């Protein structure tokens, strides 16, 4: 049975004072029945490493370079992130794709760089509103995922985390219904099953303006393994509420599983 994972993406937010208060509260109260992590801006990795030391909360970065080392001014390698104890790194977030021109092939190469560097890449995929309304969701996701599969082998593919983030439901006030979310998560699971025998072990997250009040229904979906959380991860009470929802969903899943024996 897959363990739930809740990852906070701070984006370009934070300062040393606010970070300390947020991280200390999360470290104190995060449930240990689910995996919790925060992905912070590069300058705060050292502080995060120190404050989360000895806790059940993991951490990571929001991006990395595709190269291992060299004359690539401004880039950060997987090995550098590993030096700070990072476990995860976000790859191909919709903001990186739309604002910074990251194409599907580059996202695949970054995923490969992360895996080779011992990190777990959280590979983001998702469609725009125009693409959804045109009925192109599966085609877009297939294109994005195929680029990753072209860069990594089947064994590496099984070590990824996939995050579905519908661009049309992020910060727009529009919400994807649980049935819409499950439809896409099931499609991703099927795509994985065609390429790796470990498809059932790959965790698929949902990232579309998840809040404590909506998290329970989303995390209870058959193919949902947790969430990639944006704005709510900057407020300890909200992030912990989402982690608690993941814990409750995990317990319910265990009871259902045991009831089938």
TIGU-720927 format. One record per residue (C-alpha): residue number from 1; x, z, y. Coordinates in Angstrom, 2 decimals. Layout:
N
{num: NUM; x: X; z: Z; y: Y}
...
END
This chain:
261
{num: 1; x: 0.00; z: 0.00; y: 0.00}
{num: 2; x: 1.38; z: -1.03; y: 3.37}
{num: 3; x: 2.13; z: 1.77; y: 5.82}
{num: 4; x: 0.55; z: 1.41; y: 9.26}
{num: 5; x: 2.88; z: 0.63; y: 12.17}
{num: 6; x: 2.16; z: 1.20; y: 15.87}
{num: 7; x: 4.71; z: -0.20; y: 18.32}
{num: 8; x: 4.68; z: 0.36; y: 22.07}
{num: 9; x: 5.96; z: -2.45; y: 24.25}
{num: 10; x: 6.88; z: -0.97; y: 27.63}
{num: 11; x: 7.60; z: -4.41; y: 29.13}
{num: 12; x: 9.46; z: -4.12; y: 32.48}
{num: 13; x: 8.35; z: -0.57; y: 33.20}
{num: 14; x: 9.90; z: 2.88; y: 33.30}
{num: 15; x: 12.48; z: 5.04; y: 35.01}
{num: 16; x: 14.68; z: 7.87; y: 33.75}
{num: 17; x: 12.34; z: 10.65; y: 34.89}
{num: 18; x: 9.09; z: 9.16; y: 33.62}
{num: 19; x: 10.73; z: 8.00; y: 30.41}
{num: 20; x: 11.86; z: 11.51; y: 29.54}
{num: 21; x: 8.40; z: 12.99; y: 29.91}
{num: 22; x: 6.80; z: 10.15; y: 27.92}
{num: 23; x: 9.35; z: 10.10; y: 25.11}
{num: 24; x: 9.46; z: 13.88; y: 24.70}
{num: 25; x: 5.69; z: 14.08; y: 24.36}
{num: 26; x: 5.54; z: 11.21; y: 21.89}
{num: 27; x: 8.38; z: 12.70; y: 19.85}
{num: 28; x: 6.58; z: 16.06; y: 19.69}
{num: 29; x: 3.15; z: 14.77; y: 18.74}
{num: 30; x: 3.53; z: 11.48; y: 16.87}
{num: 31; x: 1.91; z: 11.68; y: 13.41}
{num: 32; x: 4.29; z: 11.30; y: 10.51}
{num: 33; x: 1.79; z: 9.55; y: 8.23}
{num: 34; x: 2.25; z: 6.27; y: 10.10}
{num: 35; x: 5.30; z: 4.51; y: 11.52}
{num: 36; x: 5.51; z: 4.77; y: 15.30}
{num: 37; x: 8.03; z: 3.03; y: 17.55}
{num: 38; x: 8.64; z: 2.09; y: 21.16}
{num: 39; x: 10.38; z: -1.04; y: 22.41}
{num: 40; x: 12.01; z: -0.27; y: 25.75}
{num: 41; x: 13.98; z: -2.21; y: 28.40}
{num: 42; x: 17.68; z: -2.60; y: 27.62}
{num: 43; x: 18.91; z: -0.09; y: 30.27}
{num: 44; x: 16.91; z: 2.71; y: 28.64}
{num: 45; x: 18.10; z: 2.29; y: 25.06}
{num: 46; x: 20.72; z: 5.05; y: 25.34}
{num: 47; x: 18.22; z: 7.51; y: 26.82}
{num: 48; x: 15.65; z: 6.59; y: 24.17}
{num: 49; x: 18.18; z: 7.01; y: 21.38}
{num: 50; x: 19.03; z: 10.50; y: 22.62}
{num: 51; x: 15.48; z: 11.71; y: 23.21}
{num: 52; x: 14.07; z: 10.39; y: 19.93}
{num: 53; x: 16.96; z: 11.64; y: 17.80}
{num: 54; x: 15.65; z: 13.74; y: 14.93}
{num: 55; x: 12.02; z: 12.69; y: 15.50}
{num: 56; x: 9.83; z: 10.49; y: 13.32}
{num: 57; x: 9.59; z: 7.86; y: 16.09}
{num: 58; x: 11.70; z: 4.71; y: 15.85}
{num: 59; x: 12.63; z: 2.43; y: 18.73}
{num: 60; x: 13.77; z: -1.06; y: 19.52}
{num: 61; x: 14.25; z: -3.71; y: 22.18}
{num: 62; x: 11.96; z: -6.32; y: 23.68}
{num: 63; x: 14.18; z: -9.35; y: 23.15}
{num: 64; x: 17.62; z: -10.43; y: 21.97}
{num: 65; x: 19.90; z: -13.43; y: 22.15}
{num: 66; x: 20.15; z: -15.98; y: 19.37}
{num: 67; x: 23.96; z: -15.76; y: 19.25}
{num: 68; x: 26.11; z: -13.13; y: 17.57}
{num: 69; x: 28.69; z: -13.00; y: 20.38}
{num: 70; x: 30.50; z: -15.19; y: 22.89}
{num: 71; x: 30.33; z: -16.55; y: 26.42}
{num: 72; x: 26.59; z: -16.13; y: 26.94}
{num: 73; x: 26.31; z: -14.21; y: 30.21}
{num: 74; x: 23.29; z: -11.95; y: 30.35}
{num: 75; x: 22.46; z: -12.15; y: 26.65}
{num: 76; x: 22.29; z: -9.16; y: 24.28}
{num: 77; x: 23.14; z: -9.52; y: 20.59}
{num: 78; x: 21.59; z: -7.93; y: 17.53}
{num: 79; x: 24.84; z: -6.05; y: 16.89}
{num: 80; x: 24.71; z: -4.55; y: 20.38}
{num: 81; x: 21.17; z: -3.35; y: 19.77}
{num: 82; x: 22.27; z: -1.93; y: 16.44}
{num: 83; x: 24.98; z: 0.08; y: 18.20}
{num: 84; x: 22.19; z: 1.98; y: 19.96}
{num: 85; x: 20.29; z: 2.63; y: 16.75}
{num: 86; x: 17.53; z: 0.08; y: 17.29}
{num: 87; x: 15.33; z: -0.58; y: 14.28}
{num: 88; x: 13.01; z: -3.20; y: 15.76}
{num: 89; x: 13.17; z: -6.05; y: 18.26}
{num: 90; x: 10.28; z: -8.07; y: 19.65}
{num: 91; x: 10.73; z: -11.83; y: 19.30}
{num: 92; x: 8.66; z: -14.58; y: 20.89}
{num: 93; x: 6.32; z: -12.44; y: 22.98}
{num: 94; x: 3.77; z: -14.59; y: 24.80}
{num: 95; x: 5.35; z: -13.68; y: 28.14}
{num: 96; x: 8.74; z: -14.90; y: 26.94}
{num: 97; x: 7.13; z: -18.11; y: 25.74}
{num: 98; x: 5.01; z: -18.82; y: 28.84}
{num: 99; x: 7.15; z: -17.42; y: 31.67}
{num: 100; x: 10.65; z: -18.09; y: 30.37}
{num: 101; x: 10.11; z: -21.29; y: 28.43}
{num: 102; x: 10.98; z: -20.01; y: 24.95}
{num: 103; x: 9.96; z: -22.64; y: 22.44}
{num: 104; x: 9.02; z: -22.20; y: 18.81}
{num: 105; x: 12.45; z: -23.24; y: 17.51}
{num: 106; x: 14.24; z: -20.72; y: 19.73}
{num: 107; x: 11.91; z: -17.97; y: 18.55}
{num: 108; x: 12.82; z: -18.87; y: 14.97}
{num: 109; x: 16.53; z: -18.70; y: 15.74}
{num: 110; x: 16.10; z: -15.33; y: 17.42}
{num: 111; x: 14.23; z: -14.03; y: 14.36}
{num: 112; x: 17.14; z: -15.19; y: 12.20}
{num: 113; x: 19.64; z: -13.49; y: 14.53}
{num: 114; x: 17.69; z: -10.24; y: 14.30}
{num: 115; x: 17.49; z: -10.24; y: 10.51}
{num: 116; x: 21.16; z: -11.11; y: 10.14}
{num: 117; x: 21.95; z: -8.24; y: 12.52}
{num: 118; x: 20.05; z: -5.72; y: 10.41}
{num: 119; x: 17.05; z: -5.45; y: 12.72}
{num: 120; x: 13.36; z: -5.91; y: 11.95}
{num: 121; x: 11.99; z: -8.66; y: 14.19}
{num: 122; x: 8.42; z: -8.30; y: 15.35}
{num: 123; x: 7.54; z: -11.98; y: 15.65}
{num: 124; x: 4.69; z: -12.63; y: 18.08}
{num: 125; x: 2.26; z: -15.51; y: 17.67}
{num: 126; x: -0.98; z: -16.35; y: 19.41}
{num: 127; x: -3.11; z: -18.96; y: 21.11}
{num: 128; x: -4.29; z: -19.47; y: 24.68}
{num: 129; x: -7.94; z: -19.48; y: 25.73}
{num: 130; x: -7.98; z: -23.29; y: 25.98}
{num: 131; x: -6.52; z: -23.58; y: 22.49}
{num: 132; x: -9.07; z: -21.15; y: 21.03}
{num: 133; x: -12.01; z: -22.86; y: 22.69}
{num: 134; x: -10.73; z: -26.19; y: 21.39}
{num: 135; x: -10.71; z: -24.82; y: 17.85}
{num: 136; x: -6.93; z: -25.05; y: 17.60}
{num: 137; x: -6.09; z: -21.43; y: 16.77}
{num: 138; x: -4.90; z: -22.08; y: 13.21}
{num: 139; x: -2.99; z: -25.19; y: 14.20}
{num: 140; x: -1.15; z: -23.33; y: 16.96}
{num: 141; x: -0.33; z: -20.37; y: 14.74}
{num: 142; x: 0.86; z: -22.67; y: 11.95}
{num: 143; x: 3.20; z: -24.44; y: 14.36}
{num: 144; x: 4.62; z: -21.16; y: 15.63}
{num: 145; x: 5.01; z: -19.65; y: 12.17}
{num: 146; x: 6.42; z: -22.83; y: 10.61}
{num: 147; x: 9.24; z: -22.76; y: 13.16}
{num: 148; x: 10.17; z: -19.26; y: 11.98}
{num: 149; x: 9.97; z: -20.28; y: 8.32}
{num: 150; x: 12.29; z: -23.20; y: 9.08}
{num: 151; x: 14.90; z: -20.80; y: 10.48}
{num: 152; x: 14.77; z: -18.07; y: 7.82}
{num: 153; x: 14.58; z: -18.18; y: 4.03}
{num: 154; x: 11.78; z: -16.71; y: 1.91}
{num: 155; x: 13.58; z: -13.42; y: 1.37}
{num: 156; x: 14.16; z: -12.98; y: 5.09}
{num: 157; x: 10.56; z: -13.92; y: 5.78}
{num: 158; x: 9.43; z: -10.95; y: 3.74}
{num: 159; x: 11.39; z: -8.65; y: 6.05}
{num: 160; x: 9.57; z: -9.65; y: 9.23}
{num: 161; x: 6.69; z: -8.01; y: 11.03}
{num: 162; x: 4.16; z: -10.50; y: 12.42}
{num: 163; x: 2.19; z: -9.60; y: 15.55}
{num: 164; x: -0.89; z: -11.61; y: 16.44}
{num: 165; x: -1.41; z: -11.46; y: 20.19}
{num: 166; x: -4.19; z: -13.74; y: 21.44}
{num: 167; x: -3.01; z: -14.69; y: 24.91}
{num: 168; x: -6.61; z: -14.98; y: 26.06}
{num: 169; x: -7.26; z: -11.29; y: 25.31}
{num: 170; x: -4.22; z: -9.77; y: 27.01}
{num: 171; x: -4.94; z: -8.28; y: 30.42}
{num: 172; x: -7.87; z: -10.63; y: 30.99}
{num: 173; x: -10.78; z: -8.28; y: 30.38}
{num: 174; x: -11.83; z: -10.39; y: 27.38}
{num: 175; x: -11.75; z: -8.73; y: 23.98}
{num: 176; x: -11.42; z: -10.21; y: 20.54}
{num: 177; x: -14.06; z: -8.91; y: 18.14}
{num: 178; x: -12.94; z: -7.28; y: 14.88}
{num: 179; x: -14.31; z: -10.25; y: 12.95}
{num: 180; x: -12.31; z: -12.68; y: 15.11}
{num: 181; x: -9.18; z: -10.59; y: 14.61}
{num: 182; x: -9.64; z: -10.32; y: 10.85}
{num: 183; x: -10.15; z: -14.05; y: 10.57}
{num: 184; x: -6.76; z: -14.71; y: 12.15}
{num: 185; x: -4.97; z: -11.92; y: 10.29}
{num: 186; x: -6.33; z: -13.28; y: 7.01}
{num: 187; x: -5.10; z: -16.75; y: 7.94}
{num: 188; x: -1.60; z: -15.35; y: 8.62}
{num: 189; x: -1.64; z: -13.49; y: 5.30}
{num: 190; x: -2.56; z: -16.72; y: 3.55}
{num: 191; x: 0.21; z: -18.58; y: 5.35}
{num: 192; x: 2.69; z: -15.94; y: 4.17}
{num: 193; x: 1.41; z: -16.13; y: 0.59}
{num: 194; x: 2.33; z: -19.81; y: 0.45}
{num: 195; x: 5.94; z: -19.02; y: 1.37}
{num: 196; x: 6.91; z: -15.65; y: -0.07}
{num: 197; x: 5.87; z: -13.65; y: -3.13}
{num: 198; x: 6.06; z: -10.54; y: -0.96}
{num: 199; x: 3.26; z: -11.62; y: 1.40}
{num: 200; x: 1.31; z: -8.49; y: 0.51}
{num: 201; x: 4.15; z: -6.32; y: 1.77}
{num: 202; x: 4.57; z: -7.97; y: 5.18}
{num: 203; x: 2.97; z: -5.97; y: 7.96}
{num: 204; x: 0.73; z: -7.87; y: 10.36}
{num: 205; x: -0.05; z: -6.20; y: 13.68}
{num: 206; x: -2.67; z: -6.92; y: 16.30}
{num: 207; x: -1.72; z: -6.95; y: 19.96}
{num: 208; x: -4.56; z: -7.71; y: 22.32}
{num: 209; x: -5.20; z: -4.93; y: 24.84}
{num: 210; x: -5.64; z: -2.28; y: 22.14}
{num: 211; x: -7.06; z: 1.02; y: 23.42}
{num: 212; x: -7.68; z: 4.35; y: 21.65}
{num: 213; x: -11.42; z: 3.66; y: 21.55}
{num: 214; x: -10.99; z: 0.22; y: 19.93}
{num: 215; x: -8.03; z: 0.96; y: 17.68}
{num: 216; x: -9.97; z: 2.52; y: 14.82}
{num: 217; x: -12.10; z: -0.55; y: 14.13}
{num: 218; x: -9.11; z: -2.88; y: 14.46}
{num: 219; x: -6.85; z: -0.85; y: 12.18}
{num: 220; x: -9.55; z: -0.59; y: 9.51}
{num: 221; x: -9.57; z: -4.37; y: 9.00}
{num: 222; x: -8.35; z: -5.46; y: 5.53}
{num: 223; x: -5.31; z: -7.34; y: 6.81}
{num: 224; x: -4.49; z: -5.12; y: 9.78}
{num: 225; x: -1.36; z: -3.00; y: 9.50}
{num: 226; x: -1.30; z: -1.56; y: 13.01}
{num: 227; x: -0.77; z: -2.70; y: 16.55}
{num: 228; x: 1.64; z: -3.91; y: 19.19}
{num: 229; x: 0.58; z: -1.90; y: 22.22}
{num: 230; x: 1.22; z: -2.85; y: 25.85}
{num: 231; x: -0.12; z: -0.89; y: 28.82}
{num: 232; x: -1.48; z: 1.97; y: 26.72}
{num: 233; x: 2.02; z: 2.71; y: 25.42}
{num: 234; x: 3.03; z: 3.90; y: 28.90}
{num: 235; x: 0.53; z: 6.77; y: 28.78}
{num: 236; x: 1.39; z: 9.37; y: 26.16}
{num: 237; x: -2.20; z: 10.45; y: 25.52}
{num: 238; x: -3.36; z: 6.87; y: 25.00}
{num: 239; x: -0.45; z: 5.86; y: 22.79}
{num: 240; x: -0.79; z: 9.00; y: 20.68}
{num: 241; x: -4.53; z: 8.38; y: 20.43}
{num: 242; x: -3.82; z: 4.93; y: 19.03}
{num: 243; x: -1.30; z: 6.39; y: 16.58}
{num: 244; x: -3.93; z: 8.92; y: 15.51}
{num: 245; x: -6.40; z: 6.09; y: 14.93}
{num: 246; x: -3.80; z: 4.42; y: 12.69}
{num: 247; x: -3.38; z: 7.66; y: 10.78}
{num: 248; x: -7.13; z: 7.99; y: 10.20}
{num: 249; x: -7.33; z: 4.37; y: 9.06}
{num: 250; x: -4.44; z: 4.99; y: 6.67}
{num: 251; x: -6.19; z: 8.00; y: 5.15}
{num: 252; x: -9.40; z: 6.02; y: 4.75}
{num: 253; x: -7.48; z: 3.22; y: 3.05}
{num: 254; x: -5.91; z: 5.68; y: 0.63}
{num: 255; x: -9.31; z: 7.13; y: -0.26}
{num: 256; x: -10.75; z: 3.66; y: -0.83}
{num: 257; x: -7.75; z: 2.70; y: -2.96}
{num: 258; x: -8.02; z: 5.84; y: -5.07}
{num: 259; x: -11.75; z: 5.29; y: -5.45}
{num: 260; x: -11.04; z: 1.94; y: -7.09}
{num: 261; x: -8.86; z: 3.45; y: -9.80}
END
